[in-house]
Amino acid sequence: MPEFDPRHAPVRPAPYLIGGAVVLAAAVGVFGVISSPPKAVRHAPSAVDLRALEHQAFTEVQGRAGLAAPQTLPIKVLPGETLEQAVARTGVRAEEARSVVKTLAQAFDTVNIKAGLAFKAVIAAPRERSGPVQLIGLSMQTGPATAITLSRTFDGALRLRELEETVTDETAVAQGKMEGSLYEAALKAGADSRTISEAVKLFSKKLDFARDIQPDDEFKLVFDRKVTEAGRTVETGDLLYAEVGAKGQTTRFYRFERNGKAEFFDEFGKNIAGFLLRTPVDAARVTSGFGARRHPVLGYTRMHQGIDFGAPTGTPVYAAGDGVVEQVRRAGGYGNWLQIRHSDGWSTGYAHLSRYAGGLRVGQRVSQGQVVAYVGTTGMSTGAHLHYEVIKSGHKIDPKGAKVPQGTVLAGRELDSFRAQKAQIETVIAKASTKDASQQMAKLTQPRAGGKS
């Protein structure tokens, strides 16, 4: 029978404030009792309410004779472990662990579980520091907006509750300054990886991430999302707007649908897709430009007919434009080589690849921004990098200076509709900026601890 071991330091409740509060809120009977998954939606309280409930519950538990202050324990089911065994690791009696699992089984399958299933338990140990602990409550997140709580009431009964937060649609703004890469900064600001990846592909059409982006450059991303009352993102929708201030100017992209297809336009209604990406690989730096140079392997000067982007092996390589795969082969010093044919006599080439994207073959049609291969160091190479070439009517030209065809420009009713959507986006950004400024001002005006207000 598991005993409470005083040699093991208990986990303090502070780091698990919100999770413990949900359990303890249930322990003091805040939510309605159910014996099976409810049909009615139960709304979780706000974070402020949860803190108040936690304080109340901790106070009441501390008042019980023979019990020490409650502790919050995060538990994960280990490989090969049953849910009952995981519950028993909290220090409760074996029969109590069985009773807990039996009650939980009313709400979900407690047998066919996977290792890593997580829950939080709130326990109280005997004051004399010997004997089994007592379960005060248990909570388990079952989805982005749903949770199960189990609590022991003062009469000793186990009560099961299922909580569900309201999920709302909103337009979110992630903004800030570059700290590390755009990906890192935007992730920290609240955007998800899918939204950031879409933005990175857009900026690749106009900016060279290796040379144009500097620390403290500012960015803004606007996107739709579904969010719970507690602020957890359930689902991310469309990227509506992307902005980066770099090179002394601001690059802006607005999403707009025309002919049933979503495209991105600049503030003047010009399609910014362009014809070819300027940088067909993320977070890369230019290690060698177009022109005559001393070859790093051969040791003599010869024409370098492309641009080299230094990046770790395995970094995704994107198709620079829509087209058809023309060559997928081993090409001497180029190592693994890929060539894509675009329209009007344009082609692009990619060398030293570690591997191709799954199933890539000659004759396959690819889209701009599609992952087609991965950076490597095959062939005549001194390190991992992408050698990128732009070819016009059989002649290799400088990718940086290539005058490739540009996109379309909106006019008439389409332009009017675009301007209306653009105004809505600008209103959303203005409100978010005002809110951020107010929060920053509130932080600056807060009295210091021990000082005068």
C-alpha positions in Angstrom: 0.0 0.0 0.0 1.6 3.3 -1.1 2.7 5.5 1.8 3.5 9.2 1.9 7.2 9.5 1.9 8.5 12.7 3.6 11.9 12.3 1.9 10.3 13.3 -1.4 9.8 17.0 -1.5 6.2 17.8 -2.5 5.5 20.0 -5.5 4.4 23.5 -4.4 1.1 24.7 -5.9 2.3 28.0 -7.3 3.6 26.7 -10.7 0.4 24.9 -11.3 -2.0 27.7 -10.2 -4.6 27.4 -12.9 -4.6 23.6 -13.2 -4.9 23.2 -9.4 -7.5 25.9 -9.3 -9.8 24.0 -11.7 -9.5 20.9 -9.5 -10.1 22.8 -6.2 -12.9 24.8 -7.7 -14.6 21.5 -8.3 -13.7 20.4 -4.7 -15.7 23.2 -3.2 -18.8 22.4 -5.3 -18.7 25.4 -7.7 -19.9 23.4 -10.8 -23.0 21.3 -11.2 -22.7 17.5 -10.5 -23.1 15.0 -13.3 -22.9 11.2 -13.3 -22.2 10.9 -17.0 -20.9 13.2 -19.8 -23.3 16.2 -19.8 -25.4 17.4 -22.6 -25.4 20.9 -21.3 -22.3 23.1 -21.7 -20.6 24.1 -18.5 -18.6 27.3 -18.7 -15.2 27.5 -16.9 -14.6 30.6 -14.7 -12.1 33.2 -15.5 -8.5 33.1 -14.3 -9.3 35.6 -11.6 -12.2 33.5 -10.4 -10.0 30.4 -10.4 -7.4 32.1 -8.2 -10.1 33.1 -5.7 -11.5 29.6 -5.7 -8.1 28.1 -5.2 -7.5 30.4 -2.2 -10.9 29.4 -0.7 -10.3 25.7 -1.3 -6.8 25.7 0.1 -8.1 27.5 3.2 -10.9 25.0 3.7 -8.6 22.0 3.3 -6.1 23.4 5.7 -8.8 23.6 8.2 -9.5 19.9 8.2 -8.2 18.1 11.2 -5.1 16.0 10.7 -4.3 17.2 7.1 -1.4 19.3 6.0 -1.6 22.0 3.4 -2.7 20.5 0.0 -0.1 20.0 -2.8 -0.6 19.9 -6.6 1.1 17.0 -8.4 1.5 16.8 -12.2 1.3 13.1 -13.3 1.9 11.5 -16.6 1.1 7.8 -17.4 4.4 6.0 -18.0 4.9 3.4 -20.8 3.3 0.1 -19.8 1.5 1.7 -16.8 -2.3 1.6 -16.2 -4.2 4.7 -15.2 -4.8 3.1 -11.8 -1.1 2.7 -11.3 -0.5 6.3 -12.3 -3.1 7.5 -9.8 -1.5 5.3 -7.1 1.8 7.2 -7.6 0.2 10.2 -5.9 0.4 8.3 -2.6 -3.3 7.4 -2.2 -4.4 3.9 -1.1 -4.8 1.2 -3.7 -8.5 0.9 -3.2 -8.9 4.7 -3.5 -6.9 4.6 -6.8 -9.3 1.9 -8.1 -12.3 4.0 -7.0 -11.0 7.1 -8.8 -10.4 5.2 -12.1 -13.9 3.6 -11.8 -15.5 7.0 -11.5 -13.4 8.5 -14.4 -14.6 5.5 -16.5 -18.0 7.2 -16.6 -16.6 9.9 -18.8 -14.0 8.3 -21.0 -12.2 5.0 -21.8 -9.8 4.5 -18.9 -8.5 1.1 -20.3 -7.2 1.9 -23.8 -5.0 4.8 -22.8 -1.6 5.9 -24.1 1.6 6.6 -22.3 2.0 10.4 -21.7 -1.7 10.9 -20.7 -1.4 13.8 -18.2 -3.5 14.9 -15.3 -3.1 17.0 -12.1 -4.0 15.7 -8.7 -4.4 17.8 -5.5 -3.6 15.8 -2.4 -3.3 16.4 1.3 -0.9 14.5 3.5 -1.5 13.6 7.1 0.0 16.1 9.5 2.0 13.4 11.3 3.7 12.7 7.9 2.9 9.0 7.9 0.2 6.9 6.2 -1.5 7.4 2.8 -2.3 10.8 1.4 -5.9 11.9 0.7 -7.1 12.9 -2.7 -8.7 16.3 -2.7 -9.3 16.6 -6.5 -8.1 15.6 -9.9 -8.3 17.3 -13.3 -7.6 16.1 -16.8 -7.6 18.2 -20.0 -9.6 16.2 -22.6 -9.5 18.7 -25.4 -8.6 22.3 -26.1 -11.8 23.5 -24.5 -12.9 20.6 -22.4 -11.7 19.1 -19.1 -12.8 16.4 -16.6 -12.6 17.1 -12.8 -13.0 14.7 -10.0 -13.4 15.9 -6.4 -14.0 14.3 -3.0 -16.7 16.1 -1.1 -16.9 16.5 2.7 -19.1 13.4 2.9 -16.3 11.3 1.2 -18.1 10.8 -2.1 -16.3 11.2 -5.4 -18.0 13.6 -7.8 -17.3 13.8 -11.5 -17.8 16.9 -13.6 -17.1 17.8 -17.2 -16.3 21.4 -18.0 -16.5 23.0 -21.4 -15.4 26.5 -22.2 -17.0 28.6 -24.9 -15.0 28.8 -28.1 -15.2 32.0 -30.0 -14.0 33.2 -33.4 -11.7 36.2 -33.4 -9.2 38.1 -35.5 -5.8 38.0 -33.7 -2.8 40.2 -34.1 0.7 39.0 -33.4 3.3 41.8 -33.5 6.6 42.7 -32.1 10.3 43.1 -33.0 12.6 40.5 -34.5 14.4 38.5 -31.8 16.3 35.8 -33.6 14.4 34.8 -36.7 10.9 35.9 -37.8 9.7 32.4 -36.8 11.0 32.7 -33.3 9.7 36.2 -32.8 6.2 35.5 -34.2 5.9 32.3 -32.3 6.6 34.2 -29.1 4.1 36.8 -30.0 1.3 34.3 -30.3 1.2 33.1 -33.9 1.4 29.3 -34.7 3.9 27.5 -36.9 1.5 27.1 -39.8 0.6 30.9 -39.9 4.3 31.8 -39.6 5.4 29.5 -42.4 2.8 31.0 -44.7 4.1 34.5 -43.9 7.7 33.5 -44.4 6.8 32.2 -47.9 5.2 35.5 -48.7 8.1 37.6 -47.5 10.5 35.3 -49.5 9.0 36.9 -52.6 10.2 40.4 -51.7 12.9 40.1 -49.0 16.2 38.4 -48.7 16.1 36.9 -45.2 19.9 36.6 -45.1 20.6 40.3 -45.7 17.4 42.4 -45.5 16.2 41.4 -42.0 17.9 43.0 -39.0 17.4 42.7 -35.2 14.6 45.1 -34.0 12.9 45.1 -37.4 9.2 45.1 -36.6 6.5 42.7 -37.9 2.7 42.2 -37.7 0.7 39.2 -38.6 -3.2 39.2 -38.6 -5.0 35.9 -38.7 -8.3 34.3 -37.8 -8.5 31.8 -34.9 -10.8 30.0 -32.6 -10.0 30.7 -29.0 -11.3 29.4 -25.6 -12.3 31.7 -22.7 -8.9 30.9 -21.0 -7.1 32.1 -24.1 -6.0 28.7 -25.6 -6.0 28.6 -29.4 -8.2 25.7 -30.6 -7.7 26.3 -34.3 -6.0 28.8 -36.5 -7.6 30.0 -39.7 -6.5 32.1 -42.6 -3.5 34.5 -42.6 -5.2 37.9 -43.4 -2.2 40.3 -43.3 1.5 40.2 -43.0 3.9 43.1 -42.5 7.7 43.5 -42.0 9.6 46.7 -41.6 13.1 46.2 -43.1 15.6 48.0 -45.2 14.0 51.4 -44.2 10.7 50.4 -45.8 7.6 48.4 -44.8 6.5 45.4 -46.9 2.7 44.7 -46.5 0.6 41.7 -47.8 -3.2 41.7 -47.7 -5.2 38.5 -48.4 -8.0 38.9 -51.0 -10.1 36.4 -52.8 -10.8 36.7 -56.5 -12.3 34.1 -58.8 -12.6 31.7 -55.8 -8.9 31.8 -55.1 -7.1 33.5 -52.2 -4.2 35.7 -53.3 -2.0 38.4 -51.6 -1.7 42.0 -52.7 0.3 45.0 -51.6 -1.4 48.1 -50.3 -2.0 49.4 -53.8 -3.8 46.2 -55.0 -0.9 44.7 -56.9 -0.5 41.0 -56.7 2.8 40.4 -54.8 3.1 36.7 -55.8 5.5 37.7 -58.5 7.0 35.0 -60.7 9.9 33.6 -58.7 10.8 33.6 -55.0 13.9 35.6 -54.2 14.9 33.2 -51.5 13.8 29.5 -52.1 15.0 28.4 -48.6 14.1 29.7 -45.1 16.5 31.3 -42.6 19.5 31.1 -45.0 22.5 33.4 -45.5 24.1 34.2 -48.8 27.6 32.6 -48.8 28.5 33.2 -52.4 27.1 35.5 -55.1 26.8 35.3 -58.9 30.0 36.1 -60.8 33.7 35.2 -61.1 35.2 33.7 -57.9 38.0 31.4 -56.7 36.4 28.0 -56.5 36.7 26.7 -52.9 37.5 23.1 -54.0 39.3 23.5 -57.4 41.4 26.4 -56.2 41.2 28.5 -59.4 38.9 31.3 -60.5 35.9 30.5 -62.6 32.4 31.7 -63.2 29.9 31.0 -60.4 26.5 30.9 -62.2 24.2 31.1 -59.3 23.8 32.1 -55.6 24.8 29.9 -52.7 22.6 30.0 -49.5 24.2 28.5 -46.4 21.7 26.4 -44.4 21.8 23.2 -42.3 21.4 19.9 -44.0 17.7 19.0 -44.2 16.4 22.6 -44.4 13.4 22.6 -46.8 13.9 23.9 -50.3 10.9 25.5 -52.0 9.9 25.6 -55.7 10.7 29.2 -56.7 7.6 29.3 -58.9 4.8 27.3 -60.5 6.2 24.9 -63.0 7.0 21.3 -64.1 9.9 19.2 -62.9 12.4 18.9 -65.7 15.4 17.1 -64.2 15.9 15.0 -61.0 19.3 13.5 -61.3 22.9 13.3 -60.1 24.9 16.0 -62.0 28.6 15.7 -61.3 29.9 18.5 -59.1 26.4 19.7 -58.5 25.6 16.5 -56.7 21.9 15.9 -56.4 20.3 18.3 -58.9 16.8 19.5 -59.5 15.6 21.7 -62.4 12.1 23.1 -62.7 10.7 24.6 -66.0 8.4 27.6 -65.6 6.6 29.6 -68.3 8.0 31.9 -71.0 11.4 30.2 -71.2 12.3 30.5 -67.5 13.8 27.7 -65.4 15.3 27.4 -62.0 18.0 24.9 -60.7 18.8 23.6 -57.2 22.1 21.8 -56.5 23.9 19.9 -53.7 20.6 18.6 -52.3 20.6 15.9 -49.6 17.3 14.4 -50.9 14.2 15.2 -52.8 10.7 15.6 -51.4 8.8 12.3 -51.4 7.7 11.1 -54.8 9.2 14.0 -56.8 9.6 12.9 -60.4 10.2 14.4 -63.9 7.0 15.7 -65.4 5.4 16.5 -62.0 3.7 19.9 -61.7 4.7 21.9 -58.6 3.4 25.1 -57.1 5.4 28.1 -55.9 6.4 27.6 -52.3 6.0 23.8 -52.4 8.7 21.9 -50.6 10.6 20.0 -53.4 13.9 19.0 -51.8 16.2 19.5 -48.8 19.6 21.3 -48.4 22.7 19.1 -48.4 26.3 19.0 -49.3 26.4 16.4 -52.2 28.8 16.8 -55.1 31.7 19.2 -55.1 30.8 21.0 -51.8 32.7 22.1 -48.7 29.6 22.4 -46.5 25.8 22.3 -46.4 24.3 24.9 -48.7 21.9 25.4 -51.6 23.2 26.4 -55.0 20.4 28.2 -56.8 20.3 29.1 -60.4 17.9 31.1 -62.6 17.9 30.2 -66.3 16.3 32.3 -69.1 16.0 30.7 -72.6 19.0 28.5 -71.8 21.2 31.3 -70.4 22.1 31.4 -66.6 21.5 34.9 -65.2 22.0 36.5 -61.8 19.0 35.6 -59.6 19.3 38.8 -57.7 19.0 41.0 -60.8 16.7 38.9 -62.9 13.8 40.9 -64.2 11.1 38.4 -63.9 7.4 39.0 -64.8 5.3 40.6 -62.0 1.7 39.9 -60.8 -1.6 41.5 -61.7 -3.2 44.8 -60.4 -6.7 45.0 -59.1 -9.1 47.5 -60.7 -12.8 48.4 -60.7 -15.1 46.7 -58.3 -12.4 44.3 -57.2 -10.2 47.2 -56.2 -13.1 48.8 -54.2 -13.8 45.5 -52.4 -10.1 45.1 -51.7 -9.9 48.6 -50.2 -12.8 47.9 -47.9 -11.2 44.7 -46.6 -7.9 46.6 -46.2 -9.6 49.2 -44.1 -11.0 46.5 -41.8 -7.6 45.0 -41.3 -6.1 48.4 -40.5 -8.9 48.9 -37.9 -8.0 45.6 -36.2 -4.3 46.5 -36.1 -5.0 49.9 -34.7 -7.1 48.5 -31.9 -4.5 45.8 -31.1 -1.7 48.5 -31.0 -3.8 50.7 -28.7 -4.4 47.8 -26.4 -0.7 46.8 -26.3 0.2 50.4 -25.6 -2.3 50.6 -22.7 -0.9 47.4 -21.2 2.6 48.7 -21.4 1.6 51.9 -19.8 -0.2 50.0 -17.0 3.0 48.1 -16.3 5.1 51.3 -16.2 2.7 53.0 -13.8 2.3 50.1 -11.3 3.8 50.9 -7.9 6.9 49.0 -6.9 6.8 46.6 -4.0 7.2 48.5 -0.8 6.8 51.9 -2.5 4.0 54.4 -2.5 1.1 54.2 -5.0 
